[in-house]
Amino acid sequence: MSRISRRLFGAAAAGVLSGAALATPGWAVPGPAAAHWDPAHRRRGRRELRGMWVATVANIDFPSRPGLPAAEQQRELLGLLDLAVERRLNTVILQVRPTADAFWPSPLEPWSAFLTGQQGRDPGWDPLGFAVEEAHRRGLELHAWFNPYRIANHQDPARLVPGHPARQHPEWVVPYGGKLYYNPGLPEVRALVQDAMFHAVEHYAVDAVHWDDYFYPYPVAGQVFDDDAAYAQHGAGFPDRASWRRDNIDRLVEETSRRLRRTRPGVRFGVSPFAIWRNASTDPGRGSDTQGGVETYDDLYADTRKWVREGWLDYVVPQVYWNIGFTVADYAVLVPWWADVVRGTGTDLFVGEALYKVADPAQGPPWHNPGELSSHLTFCEDHPEVRGHVFFSARQVGADPIGAMTRVVEDHYRCRVRPPR
């Protein structure tokens, strides 16, 4: 099976530190955002996360194109937040570090080119600060989405601004698959990645730190991720390179988890992995009954199952981006598998939903049924470990292909509810 990931799109395709800084989420704010909370859900304590990803890499969702005036970018962002309220969602996951850059005034990394069209150019406003303040005003959580290792969707370091850490330290950089990545095997990289993210955590009242599915890059046929020098320097004591690579990612996850608890104890830590940890044919007794061509443990060196069981994550959002009954990777197989993984761990399970596949001519018949996604939520009602769903992505939440999102809202989101805490 070829790789199926929501980030496929990326491959193809006011005021600094304002009142949003360290503000309190406005669950009790008056007005429309608070008017429709479901009192029955509140009394019974039945919280669930209802979220959407807002992707900024390659301008997938926001801003619609680089170089728009600040006022227009703000209007677009407010429109996305209002859309979340209209769809009775309660969480927006905003990508703020798509390619080793920033959607806030970071002292460590440059302004994102996806804002202005030119890396390092000040957009004239603070998107993260604005987003936090306006999300909380509407009773929404704002999760800050960071990509840890991706530097650029091209392979030319000269296109990075001169002060970019990757220009300053070319020995940290690995070209691979037409892109540039930081080498996860270097302690200096691990420190930079954490410091870059924690500047945002320490200066803004984000509700969560959120990572996507990219750790070591997805395999590219015929190419080798060249970390020979790092392995020679740091790989002693490991039985093989794969074990060393997994340990590199484990360290970043565990250190981030511990640092977050020290720095901002109320901020949650979540990861959204590719949904197949390992196939049962690879790992009998532990793997899922799937036939995925990619396994996160073996190909991305991300032991997501371990992270849950070690208590390093507050939530996990596996990208279960297949329909019910899909032979290679059945939604109805993967959700119970993940429910078993989180059971008794204290880690919340939310399911990533492939709204982007609905009505896509390249997809099979189930994705042309407006009830497919609604049936996913119905299926999950029999698995109490599932505490919510996140839809990729905001553009499709608004476009509502063949009415699939409307069907989800009508069938499952009658009133607004608060997310788990």
Order of alpha helices (4+ residues) and beta strands (2+ residues): alpha-alpha-alpha-beta-alpha-beta-alpha-alpha-beta-beta-alpha-beta-beta-alpha-beta-alpha-alpha-beta-alpha-beta-alpha-beta-alpha-beta-alpha-alpha
